[in-house]
């Protein structure tokens, strides 16, 4: 359970950091919606977001993918997680074209 909580915390922090550093408010909102979706998956796992300072957005995106993989391996509903991944991928593509 501790690994699952750590993966949630990492995912939430990286999503918040990607939202904070997005190219524009619309793209930031896409990452924030993904964060809300993640919170919907397991409301009990909501913890304060730890400020993640990122200098490499691609590395943060890869770290987020790793956190999602860990969540999937810990038993998080795969359909809910797929929706969250899709939302992040959409925001990421949008951010990369701005």
C-alpha positions as CSV (number, residue, x, y, z in Angstrom):
1,X,0.0,0.0,0.0
2,X,2.9,2.4,0.7
3,X,4.1,1.9,-2.9
4,X,0.7,2.8,-4.2
5,X,0.5,5.9,-2.1
6,X,4.0,6.9,-3.2
7,X,3.0,6.4,-6.8
8,X,-0.1,8.6,-6.3
9,X,1.9,11.3,-4.6
10,X,4.5,11.3,-7.4
11,X,1.8,11.4,-10.1
12,X,-0.1,14.2,-8.4
13,X,3.1,16.3,-8.0
14,X,4.2,15.8,-11.5
15,X,0.8,16.6,-12.9
16,X,0.7,19.8,-10.9
17,X,4.2,20.7,-12.1
18,X,3.3,20.1,-15.7
19,X,0.2,22.2,-15.3
20,X,2.2,25.0,-13.7
21,X,4.7,25.1,-16.5
22,X,2.3,24.6,-19.4
23,X,2.5,26.8,-22.5
24,X,-0.9,28.4,-21.9
25,X,-3.9,28.3,-19.6
26,X,-5.9,26.0,-21.9
27,X,-3.1,23.4,-21.8
28,X,-2.6,23.9,-18.1
29,X,-6.3,23.1,-17.7
30,X,-5.8,19.8,-19.5
31,X,-3.2,18.7,-16.9
32,X,-5.4,20.0,-14.1
33,X,-8.4,17.9,-15.4
34,X,-6.1,14.9,-15.5
35,X,-5.2,15.6,-11.8
36,X,-8.9,15.8,-10.9
37,X,-9.5,12.5,-12.7
38,X,-6.6,10.9,-10.8
39,X,-8.2,12.2,-7.5
40,X,-11.5,10.6,-8.6
41,X,-9.9,7.2,-9.0
42,X,-9.0,7.0,-5.3
43,X,-10.2,9.9,-3.2
44,X,-8.6,8.4,-0.1
45,X,-5.2,8.8,-1.7
46,X,-5.4,12.5,-2.0
47,X,-2.5,14.1,-0.3
48,X,-1.2,17.6,-0.4
49,X,0.9,18.0,-3.6
50,X,4.6,18.2,-3.0
51,X,6.1,21.0,-5.0
52,X,8.0,19.3,-7.9
53,X,10.5,21.7,-9.5
54,X,11.1,20.5,-13.0
55,X,13.6,21.7,-15.5
56,X,13.0,19.0,-18.0
57,X,9.4,18.6,-19.0
58,X,10.0,15.5,-21.0
59,X,11.6,13.8,-18.0
60,X,8.6,14.8,-15.9
61,X,6.3,13.3,-18.5
62,X,8.3,10.1,-18.5
63,X,8.2,10.1,-14.7
64,X,4.5,10.5,-14.8
65,X,4.2,7.5,-17.1
66,X,6.3,5.5,-14.7
67,X,4.0,6.5,-11.8
68,X,1.0,5.5,-13.8
69,X,2.6,2.1,-14.5
70,X,3.2,1.6,-10.8
71,X,-0.4,2.5,-10.1
72,X,-1.6,-0.1,-12.6
73,X,0.6,-2.7,-11.1
74,X,-0.8,-1.9,-7.6
75,X,-4.3,-2.7,-8.7
76,X,-5.8,0.6,-9.7
77,X,-8.7,0.2,-12.1
78,X,-7.2,-0.1,-15.6
79,X,-10.0,1.7,-17.3
80,X,-9.9,4.7,-14.9
81,X,-6.2,4.8,-15.3
82,X,-6.4,4.6,-19.1
83,X,-8.8,7.6,-19.1
84,X,-6.3,9.6,-17.0
85,X,-3.4,8.6,-19.3
86,X,-5.4,9.7,-22.3
87,X,-6.1,13.0,-20.8
88,X,-2.5,13.6,-20.0
89,X,-1.4,12.5,-23.5
90,X,-3.9,15.0,-25.0
91,X,-2.6,17.8,-22.9
92,X,1.0,16.8,-23.6
93,X,0.4,16.9,-27.4
94,X,-1.4,20.2,-27.1
95,X,1.5,21.6,-25.0
96,X,4.1,20.4,-27.5
97,X,2.4,22.2,-30.4
98,X,2.3,25.6,-28.7
